[in-house]
Structures are given as C-alpha cells and as structure tokens.
Amino acid sequence: MRTYRVHGQVLLITVLVLSIAITIALSLIGRSVTDVSMSRNLEESARAFSAAEAGLEAALKTGTVTNVQNYAPGVSYSSTSTIIGGTTGTYTLPTTNVGKVESVWLVGHTSLNAIDESDYYKGTSLNICWTPALSGFPTPAIEVIVYYKLAGVYMVSRGAYDPDIASRPQNNFSSITEINGSCGTVMNVYRQNITLPGGIPLLVRLRPFYGNTTFTVAPVGTDITLPKQGVEITSTGRTDGGVTRKIVVKRQYPWPASIFDYSVYSQNSFIH
C-alpha cells in the first residue's frame, strides 16, 4: 500500500488563494480610495464654483473694480472688473450666428446705464471687419444699421454688403471695401468702411447672412476711440485644497431688441 504526501500541494493552493484574496482586497481598497478622492475633488470643485458665482454677483451688485473676500471657511473668491471699449483699439464681438444681431454703441452711458448723447464717437467713419467662412460653408454677407440723431430727429441708415461677387446680382448687396483686409491686429478678414451719416451717432447693428461670422469694429482716425461698451467681470473661487474655478462674464450696456430694426425707418436711407 502506497501513501502519498500532499502537504506541499495544500500549501501551494493556500498561497494561491491568499494571493487572489489579497489582490481583490487591494483592488477594492484602491477603488474606495479613488472614489473618496473623486468625491472630495467634486465637493471642492462645487465649493470653488459657488464662491466664483458669489464673487460675480458681488461685482455686479457693487460695481467694485477689485474684490477679494472669504466666502466660507476654507473658501474665498477674488473678482475684477475691466472696461469693454473706451480705447483707441478695436472691439471684437463674440461669434454671431445667422439670424442673430450684434450691437456696438457709438454713444456713451451714464453710471445708471442711460444714454449720454454728449459723449459720442467723434470719427466720421468706421471699419467693420468680419471673418470668412470655413471651407465648404457659404460666404457670410452682412447688414449694417446705423442709428443716429440729426437736428433733434432720430434716424436710421442701412447698408448691405456681400464679398461674393457671384451672389451680388441676386441679392443686390453692395461690394465690400477690401476682401483680404484687417482691423488693427485682426488680419485676413473682410473689411467694409462705413461712412457715418452725420449728427450724433448712437448705435451700429451688425447682422450676418448666409453664414456665421465674428465681427470686429475699428475706429478710424488719430486718437479716435469707441465709447465704453460695458464691463467684463472675472471671478475666481479658491479652496484651501488648491482647487480653483473661474467665471468670465461680459456685461454690455443693454440695447433695443432686434425687432426694433424693422420698426424704424428713414426715407431714402438705404444704401446699396
């Protein structure tokens, strides 16, 4: 009768089972640590974002240029306000989609956001630049609407411009000043020089057709500036854990709704 000793095999199986168990345990522990870390980061991120929102609200409410405050234990915010426009440089607007309209004020505003007709754009013309379309997309044409006050009467002047020579016979838009132009440091864009009608210029409206585009408005003339367009507020929330969140908001002076463009007319004011 033969006797087999299996003590070595039992030990090997035991070691394998323990190894597998330890591996699973370490994996579960690692996942738990990761989940806790992610939860903490999400919480810190939410606290930082809430602080940034609080800083934004405080800046909008008080108009303070620079503000640093403790928002809650372990959380603080800092906010700064800068003027939009009011310099000799260009003013670039956000990308404007077809069907939308952008506005640039040619007249100043009081501290209560009321129009101040004593402070207006002193130049006789403006350069309007807009970006070409991406490959395969239609060439954007534009409509330019200028509201102004002449001899105590509010008036409007309109013009439509199309860089595409093939589409102009159908839409009867005007050709543009320059195909490959520039507005300050903004290069390789369409450019149209707009001669202002006189009187006190109030507001210029820019509306794209056929394709989305980005407008840049540049003053023409030595030391000629665009009036202030509003303020840009940057608010940053920070936690003691090192998490930061930033919010940037542009608060432009309010302008009339786009339906206003279709309810104001001046005889013989449309320019082709």
Summary of the structure (lengths in Angstrom):
residues: 272
radius of gyration: 30.8
end to end distance: 115.6
largest distance: 127.3
contacts: 792
relative contact order: 0.22
helix: 24%
strand: 44%
